[in-house]
């Protein structure tokens, strides 16, 4: 079942300028794999080559940070909204 994935401004260029896209998968990992199939330029933007989340992005399923859930193995059912946010640093 497809879920909504909200993309930050910096990644929208890789998805035809769309702010929200649909992707399929039973886990967050599968959703991201589907996103890359649909939008190949997203490859490597959210997940590293070794399959981990990039440290400079934060990912939320609904309002829950996946770092405190099951990371990329977090289950999705289709009713969730996935938000990808770039990490903010500085001082």
N, CA, C and O atoms as CSV, one atom per row, in Angstrom:
chain,resi,resn,atom,element,x,y,z
A,1,UNK,N,N,0.844,-1.168,0.000
A,1,UNK,CA,C,0.000,0.000,0.000
A,1,UNK,C,C,0.901,1.247,0.000
A,1,UNK,O,O,1.859,1.313,0.771
A,2,UNK,N,N,0.610,2.207,-0.834
A,2,UNK,CA,C,1.489,3.388,-0.910
A,2,UNK,C,C,1.371,4.291,0.311
A,2,UNK,O,O,0.307,4.434,0.914
A,3,UNK,N,N,2.504,4.893,0.648
A,3,UNK,CA,C,2.551,5.886,1.719
A,3,UNK,C,C,2.988,7.215,1.108
A,3,UNK,O,O,3.616,7.250,0.050
A,4,UNK,N,N,2.650,8.294,1.786
A,4,UNK,CA,C,3.109,9.613,1.372
A,4,UNK,C,C,4.500,9.843,1.936
A,4,UNK,O,O,4.760,9.572,3.108
A,5,UNK,N,N,5.388,10.344,1.094
A,5,UNK,CA,C,6.747,10.682,1.516
A,5,UNK,C,C,6.948,12.165,1.225
A,5,UNK,O,O,6.888,12.597,0.073
A,6,UNK,N,N,7.185,12.930,2.272
A,6,UNK,CA,C,7.433,14.365,2.139
A,6,UNK,C,C,8.921,14.589,1.941
A,6,UNK,O,O,9.744,14.124,2.729
A,7,UNK,N,N,9.249,15.301,0.887
A,7,UNK,CA,C,10.654,15.566,0.568
A,7,UNK,C,C,11.019,16.995,0.934
A,7,UNK,O,O,10.225,17.914,0.728
A,8,UNK,N,N,12.215,17.187,1.474
A,8,UNK,CA,C,12.662,18.550,1.751
A,8,UNK,C,C,12.996,19.257,0.437
A,8,UNK,O,O,13.214,18.610,-0.588
A,9,UNK,N,N,13.033,20.547,0.478
A,9,UNK,CA,C,13.293,21.342,-0.722
A,9,UNK,C,C,14.538,20.875,-1.458
A,9,UNK,O,O,14.536,20.807,-2.687
A,10,UNK,N,N,15.591,20.555,-0.738
A,10,UNK,CA,C,16.858,20.170,-1.350
A,10,UNK,C,C,16.757,18.868,-2.161
A,10,UNK,O,O,17.550,18.666,-3.080
A,11,UNK,N,N,15.811,17.991,-1.848
A,11,UNK,CA,C,15.664,16.729,-2.581
A,11,UNK,C,C,14.588,16.781,-3.662
A,11,UNK,O,O,14.509,15.871,-4.487
A,12,UNK,N,N,13.774,17.801,-3.678
A,12,UNK,CA,C,12.676,17.868,-4.643
A,12,UNK,C,C,13.157,17.903,-6.080
A,12,UNK,O,O,12.460,17.430,-6.978
A,13,UNK,N,N,14.333,18.454,-6.311
A,13,UNK,CA,C,14.869,18.509,-7.669
A,13,UNK,C,C,15.047,17.112,-8.265
A,13,UNK,O,O,15.005,16.953,-9.485
A,14,UNK,N,N,15.245,16.106,-7.423
A,14,UNK,CA,C,15.429,14.741,-7.886
A,14,UNK,C,C,14.106,14.018,-8.110
A,14,UNK,O,O,14.086,12.899,-8.623
A,15,UNK,N,N,13.005,14.650,-7.728
A,15,UNK,CA,C,11.677,14.042,-7.862
A,15,UNK,C,C,10.750,14.938,-8.675
A,15,UNK,O,O,9.549,15.008,-8.413
A,16,UNK,N,N,11.315,15.614,-9.655
A,16,UNK,CA,C,10.502,16.452,-10.532
A,16,UNK,C,C,9.886,17.648,-9.839
A,16,UNK,O,O,8.868,18.168,-10.297
A,17,UNK,N,N,10.482,18.097,-8.743
A,17,UNK,CA,C,9.980,19.266,-8.029
A,17,UNK,C,C,8.838,18.984,-7.065
A,17,UNK,O,O,8.310,19.904,-6.441
A,18,UNK,N,N,8.455,17.725,-6.939
A,18,UNK,CA,C,7.332,17.372,-6.070
A,18,UNK,C,C,7.715,17.460,-4.592
A,18,UNK,O,O,8.804,17.048,-4.192
A,19,UNK,N,N,6.804,18.002,-3.798
A,19,UNK,CA,C,7.014,18.089,-2.353
A,19,UNK,C,C,6.622,16.789,-1.661
A,19,UNK,O,O,7.211,16.422,-0.644
A,20,UNK,N,N,5.637,16.098,-2.205
A,20,UNK,CA,C,5.171,14.823,-1.642
A,20,UNK,C,C,5.037,13.825,-2.780
A,20,UNK,O,O,4.485,14.133,-3.837
A,21,UNK,N,N,5.552,12.625,-2.547
A,21,UNK,CA,C,5.455,11.551,-3.531
A,21,UNK,C,C,4.874,10.317,-2.849
A,21,UNK,O,O,4.840,10.241,-1.621
A,22,UNK,N,N,4.428,9.372,-3.628
A,22,UNK,CA,C,3.913,8.092,-3.116
A,22,UNK,C,C,4.968,7.018,-3.341
A,22,UNK,O,O,5.652,7.008,-4.365
A,23,UNK,N,N,5.092,6.119,-2.376
A,23,UNK,CA,C,6.002,4.985,-2.516
A,23,UNK,C,C,5.408,3.786,-1.795
A,23,UNK,O,O,4.646,3.932,-0.839
A,24,UNK,N,N,5.765,2.607,-2.263
A,24,UNK,CA,C,5.256,1.360,-1.697
A,24,UNK,C,C,6.321,0.663,-0.871
A,24,UNK,O,O,7.518,0.795,-1.127
A,25,UNK,N,N,5.863,-0.077,0.120
A,25,UNK,CA,C,6.756,-0.898,0.921
A,25,UNK,C,C,6.145,-1.223,2.266
A,25,UNK,O,O,5.311,-0.479,2.780
A,26,UNK,N,N,6.567,-2.341,2.830
A,26,UNK,CA,C,6.091,-2.751,4.149
A,26,UNK,C,C,7.000,-2.234,5.256
A,26,UNK,O,O,6.620,-2.207,6.427
A,27,UNK,N,N,8.222,-1.818,4.865
A,27,UNK,CA,C,9.166,-1.236,5.814
A,27,UNK,C,C,9.707,0.058,5.205
A,27,UNK,O,O,9.563,0.301,4.007
A,28,UNK,N,N,10.316,0.864,6.028
A,28,UNK,CA,C,10.915,2.100,5.544
A,28,UNK,C,C,11.983,1.804,4.487
A,28,UNK,O,O,12.092,2.532,3.501
A,29,UNK,N,N,12.758,0.758,4.682
A,29,UNK,CA,C,13.782,0.357,3.707
A,29,UNK,C,C,13.146,0.101,2.334
A,29,UNK,O,O,13.647,0.574,1.315
A,30,UNK,N,N,12.041,-0.649,2.317
A,30,UNK,CA,C,11.361,-0.949,1.061
A,30,UNK,C,C,10.778,0.308,0.419
A,30,UNK,O,O,10.781,0.443,-0.805
A,31,UNK,N,N,10.284,1.214,1.235
A,31,UNK,CA,C,9.764,2.487,0.719
A,31,UNK,C,C,10.882,3.253,0.022
A,31,UNK,O,O,10.686,3.767,-1.079
A,32,UNK,N,N,12.052,3.333,0.653
A,32,UNK,CA,C,13.170,4.048,0.049
A,32,UNK,C,C,13.665,3.348,-1.219
A,32,UNK,O,O,14.070,4.011,-2.174
A,33,UNK,N,N,13.635,2.022,-1.231
A,33,UNK,CA,C,14.013,1.287,-2.446
A,33,UNK,C,C,13.050,1.617,-3.582
A,33,UNK,O,O,13.474,1.789,-4.725
A,34,UNK,N,N,11.750,1.706,-3.272
A,34,UNK,CA,C,10.763,2.062,-4.281
A,34,UNK,C,C,10.967,3.498,-4.765
A,34,UNK,O,O,10.823,3.780,-5.955
A,35,UNK,N,N,11.299,4.393,-3.854
A,35,UNK,CA,C,11.570,5.779,-4.245
A,35,UNK,C,C,12.708,5.852,-5.258
A,35,UNK,O,O,12.627,6.594,-6.237
A,36,UNK,N,N,13.763,5.084,-5.021
A,36,UNK,CA,C,14.910,5.104,-5.931
A,36,UNK,C,C,14.538,4.503,-7.288
A,36,UNK,O,O,15.050,4.939,-8.320
A,37,UNK,N,N,13.661,3.515,-7.291
A,37,UNK,CA,C,13.189,2.977,-8.576
A,37,UNK,C,C,12.431,4.039,-9.361
A,37,UNK,O,O,12.592,4.161,-10.575
A,38,UNK,N,N,11.601,4.808,-8.654
A,38,UNK,CA,C,10.821,5.858,-9.312
A,38,UNK,C,C,11.666,7.066,-9.687
A,38,UNK,O,O,11.485,7.660,-10.751
A,39,UNK,N,N,12.589,7.422,-8.806
A,39,UNK,CA,C,13.412,8.623,-8.959
A,39,UNK,C,C,14.878,8.241,-8.741
A,39,UNK,O,O,15.410,8.451,-7.651
A,40,UNK,N,N,15.537,7.683,-9.760
A,40,UNK,CA,C,16.903,7.179,-9.608
A,40,UNK,C,C,17.895,8.201,-9.065
A,40,UNK,O,O,18.877,7.814,-8.431
A,41,UNK,N,N,17.672,9.477,-9.289
A,41,UNK,CA,C,18.606,10.485,-8.790
A,41,UNK,C,C,18.581,10.603,-7.269
A,41,UNK,O,O,19.468,11.229,-6.688
A,42,UNK,N,N,17.584,10.014,-6.614
A,42,UNK,CA,C,17.548,10.009,-5.151
A,42,UNK,C,C,18.530,8.993,-4.558
A,42,UNK,O,O,18.793,9.003,-3.356
A,43,UNK,N,N,19.068,8.115,-5.414
A,43,UNK,CA,C,19.998,7.099,-4.934
A,43,UNK,C,C,21.154,7.753,-4.181
A,43,UNK,O,O,21.809,8.663,-4.691
A,44,UNK,N,N,21.388,7.281,-2.977
A,44,UNK,CA,C,22.485,7.797,-2.168
A,44,UNK,C,C,22.187,9.090,-1.434
A,44,UNK,O,O,23.048,9.582,-0.704
A,45,UNK,N,N,21.007,9.657,-1.597
A,45,UNK,CA,C,20.687,10.921,-0.947
A,45,UNK,C,C,20.193,10.738,0.486
A,45,UNK,O,O,20.400,11.612,1.328
A,46,UNK,N,N,19.542,9.609,0.769
A,46,UNK,CA,C,18.968,9.370,2.092
A,46,UNK,C,C,19.630,8.178,2.773
A,46,UNK,O,O,19.831,8.175,3.987
A,47,UNK,N,N,19.966,7.168,1.979
A,47,UNK,CA,C,20.568,5.946,2.508
A,47,UNK,C,C,21.971,5.819,1.913
A,47,UNK,O,O,22.178,6.071,0.726
A,48,UNK,N,N,22.928,5.426,2.751
A,48,UNK,CA,C,24.311,5.260,2.305
A,48,UNK,C,C,24.463,4.006,1.441
A,48,UNK,O,O,23.551,3.183,1.358
A,49,UNK,N,N,25.606,3.876,0.813
A,49,UNK,CA,C,25.880,2.702,-0.029
A,49,UNK,C,C,25.828,1.397,0.763
A,49,UNK,O,O,25.494,0.349,0.209
A,50,UNK,N,N,26.157,1.455,2.061
A,50,UNK,CA,C,26.109,0.230,2.870
A,50,UNK,C,C,24.744,0.004,3.512
A,50,UNK,O,O,24.593,-0.889,4.346
A,51,UNK,N,N,23.741,0.814,3.128
A,51,UNK,CA,C,22.373,0.568,3.547
A,51,UNK,C,C,21.927,1.217,4.840
A,51,UNK,O,O,20.872,0.862,5.365
A,52,UNK,N,N,22.695,2.154,5.370
A,52,UNK,CA,C,22.315,2.858,6.601
A,52,UNK,C,C,21.741,4.237,6.246
A,52,UNK,O,O,21.984,4.767,5.161
A,53,UNK,N,N,20.987,4.794,7.172
A,53,UNK,CA,C,20.517,6.165,6.971
A,53,UNK,C,C,21.705,7.117,7.008
A,53,UNK,O,O,22.603,6.981,7.840
A,54,UNK,N,N,21.695,8.082,6.092
A,54,UNK,CA,C,22.736,9.117,6.142
A,54,UNK,C,C,22.611,9.866,7.459
A,54,UNK,O,O,21.503,10.095,7.945
A,55,UNK,N,N,23.731,10.244,8.031
A,55,UNK,CA,C,23.700,10.924,9.318
A,55,UNK,C,C,23.221,12.360,9.214
A,55,UNK,O,O,22.898,12.970,10.233
A,56,UNK,N,N,23.166,12.919,8.008
A,56,UNK,CA,C,22.739,14.302,7.851
A,56,UNK,C,C,21.264,14.450,7.495
A,56,UNK,O,O,20.823,15.545,7.145
A,57,UNK,N,N,20.499,13.368,7.579
A,57,UNK,CA,C,19.052,13.462,7.377
A,57,UNK,C,C,18.337,12.863,8.579
A,57,UNK,O,O,18.826,11.929,9.213
A,58,UNK,N,N,17.191,13.411,8.872
A,58,UNK,CA,C,16.318,12.870,9.902
A,58,UNK,C,C,15.072,12.363,9.197
A,58,UNK,O,O,14.548,13.016,8.295
A,59,UNK,N,N,14.601,11.192,9.615
A,59,UNK,CA,C,13.433,10.591,8.993
A,59,UNK,C,C,12.400,10.320,10.075
A,59,UNK,O,O,12.701,9.774,11.137
A,60,UNK,N,N,11.171,10.722,9.769
A,60,UNK,CA,C,10.062,10.539,10.705
A,60,UNK,C,C,8.962,9.738,10.032
A,60,UNK,O,O,8.639,9.964,8.866
A,61,UNK,N,N,8.393,8.806,10.773
A,61,UNK,CA,C,7.178,8.121,10.361
A,61,UNK,C,C,6.097,8.699,11.248
A,61,UNK,O,O,6.095,8.506,12.464
A,62,UNK,N,N,5.175,9.415,10.615
A,62,UNK,CA,C,4.244,10.287,11.319
A,62,UNK,C,C,5.094,11.261,12.133
A,62,UNK,O,O,5.872,12.008,11.539
A,63,UNK,N,N,4.987,11.290,13.427
A,63,UNK,CA,C,5.792,12.220,14.229
A,63,UNK,C,C,6.919,11.529,14.980
A,63,UNK,O,O,7.546,12.132,15.851
A,64,UNK,N,N,7.182,10.262,14.648
A,64,UNK,CA,C,8.176,9.482,15.375
A,64,UNK,C,C,9.488,9.388,14.612
A,64,UNK,O,O,9.514,8.992,13.447
A,65,UNK,N,N,10.569,9.753,15.273
A,65,UNK,CA,C,11.913,9.685,14.711
A,65,UNK,C,C,12.301,8.217,14.594
A,65,UNK,O,O,12.289,7.493,15.589
A,66,UNK,N,N,12.645,7.768,13.380
A,66,UNK,CA,C,12.938,6.349,13.169
A,66,UNK,C,C,14.200,5.891,13.886
A,66,UNK,O,O,14.404,4.689,14.055
A,67,UNK,N,N,15.051,6.820,14.311
A,67,UNK,CA,C,16.234,6.428,15.079
A,67,UNK,C,C,15.830,5.799,16.402
A,67,UNK,O,O,16.591,5.021,16.978
A,68,UNK,N,N,14.633,6.130,16.891
A,68,UNK,CA,C,14.135,5.589,18.157
A,68,UNK,C,C,13.109,4.483,17.935
A,68,UNK,O,O,12.532,3.963,18.890
A,69,UNK,N,N,12.886,4.131,16.690
A,69,UNK,CA,C,12.023,2.997,16.348
A,69,UNK,C,C,12.940,1.881,15.858
A,69,UNK,O,O,13.899,1.518,16.540
A,70,UNK,N,N,12.652,1.345,14.694
A,70,UNK,CA,C,13.470,0.268,14.132
A,70,UNK,C,C,14.283,0.736,12.929
A,70,UNK,O,O,14.609,-0.057,12.046
A,71,UNK,N,N,14.607,2.028,12.903
A,71,UNK,CA,C,15.377,2.619,11.806
A,71,UNK,C,C,14.773,2.217,10.466
A,71,UNK,O,O,13.570,2.385,10.270
A,72,UNK,N,N,15.563,1.695,9.548
A,72,UNK,CA,C,15.045,1.347,8.221
A,72,UNK,C,C,14.124,0.131,8.243
A,72,UNK,O,O,13.427,-0.132,7.263
A,73,UNK,N,N,14.116,-0.604,9.337
A,73,UNK,CA,C,13.215,-1.755,9.455
A,73,UNK,C,C,11.870,-1.380,10.075
A,73,UNK,O,O,11.055,-2.257,10.363
A,74,UNK,N,N,11.634,-0.089,10.283
A,74,UNK,CA,C,10.351,0.385,10.814
A,74,UNK,C,C,9.239,-0.016,9.860
A,74,UNK,O,O,9.322,0.246,8.660
A,75,UNK,N,N,8.209,-0.643,10.384
A,75,UNK,CA,C,7.070,-1.101,9.585
A,75,UNK,C,C,6.184,0.072,9.181
A,75,UNK,O,O,6.007,1.026,9.939
A,76,UNK,N,N,5.633,-0.016,7.981
A,76,UNK,CA,C,4.643,0.956,7.509
A,76,UNK,C,C,3.459,0.190,6.935
A,76,UNK,O,O,3.620,-0.881,6.351
A,77,UNK,N,N,2.275,0.753,7.108
A,77,UNK,CA,C,1.062,0.066,6.663
A,77,UNK,C,C,0.346,0.776,5.528
A,77,UNK,O,O,-0.532,0.199,4.888
A,78,UNK,N,N,0.712,2.014,5.277
A,78,UNK,CA,C,0.048,2.775,4.227
A,78,UNK,C,C,-0.686,3.975,4.760
A,78,UNK,O,O,-1.036,4.878,4.000
A,79,UNK,N,N,-0.929,4.002,6.061
A,79,UNK,CA,C,-1.641,5.145,6.646
A,79,UNK,C,C,-0.679,6.206,7.164
A,79,UNK,O,O,-1.104,7.274,7.604
A,80,UNK,N,N,0.630,5.907,7.113
A,80,UNK,CA,C,1.627,6.819,7.650
A,80,UNK,C,C,2.053,7.869,6.614
A,80,UNK,O,O,1.854,7.719,5.409
A,81,UNK,N,N,2.641,8.923,7.145
A,81,UNK,CA,C,3.344,9.901,6.321
A,81,UNK,C,C,4.801,9.870,6.746
A,81,UNK,O,O,5.119,9.977,7.931
A,82,UNK,N,N,5.677,9.725,5.774
A,82,UNK,CA,C,7.111,9.707,6.032
A,82,UNK,C,C,7.659,11.079,5.668
A,82,UNK,O,O,7.419,11.583,4.571
A,83,UNK,N,N,8.390,11.671,6.589
A,83,UNK,CA,C,8.998,12.973,6.350
A,83,UNK,C,C,10.504,12.846,6.410
A,83,UNK,O,O,11.058,12.272,7.348
A,84,UNK,N,N,11.159,13.387,5.400
A,84,UNK,CA,C,12.624,13.421,5.349
A,84,UNK,C,C,13.027,14.864,5.570
A,84,UNK,O,O,12.602,15.760,4.841
A,85,UNK,N,N,13.850,15.080,6.583
A,85,UNK,CA,C,14.288,16.450,6.916
A,85,UNK,C,C,15.802,16.494,6.945
A,85,UNK,O,O,16.437,15.621,7.536
A,86,UNK,N,N,16.387,17.499,6.315
A,86,UNK,CA,C,17.834,17.638,6.412
A,86,UNK,C,C,18.226,18.048,7.831
A,86,UNK,O,O,17.541,18.843,8.475
A,87,UNK,N,N,19.331,17.495,8.300
A,87,UNK,CA,C,19.839,17.874,9.627
A,87,UNK,C,C,20.334,19.311,9.565
A,87,UNK,O,O,20.891,19.746,8.557
A,88,UNK,N,N,20.127,20.036,10.641
A,88,UNK,CA,C,20.572,21.426,10.746
A,88,UNK,C,C,21.675,21.495,11.777
A,88,UNK,O,O,21.525,20.999,12.893
A,89,UNK,N,N,22.776,22.106,11.407
A,89,UNK,CA,C,23.899,22.223,12.335
A,89,UNK,C,C,24.486,23.610,12.212
A,89,UNK,O,O,24.219,24.333,11.253
A,90,UNK,N,N,25.261,23.957,13.162
A,90,UNK,CA,C,25.925,25.259,13.121
A,90,UNK,C,C,25.916,25.882,14.500
A,90,UNK,O,O,25.475,25.283,15.482
A,91,UNK,N,N,26.402,27.061,14.539
A,91,UNK,CA,C,26.408,27.665,15.867
A,91,UNK,C,C,26.822,29.087,15.843
A,91,UNK,O,O,26.876,29.732,16.890
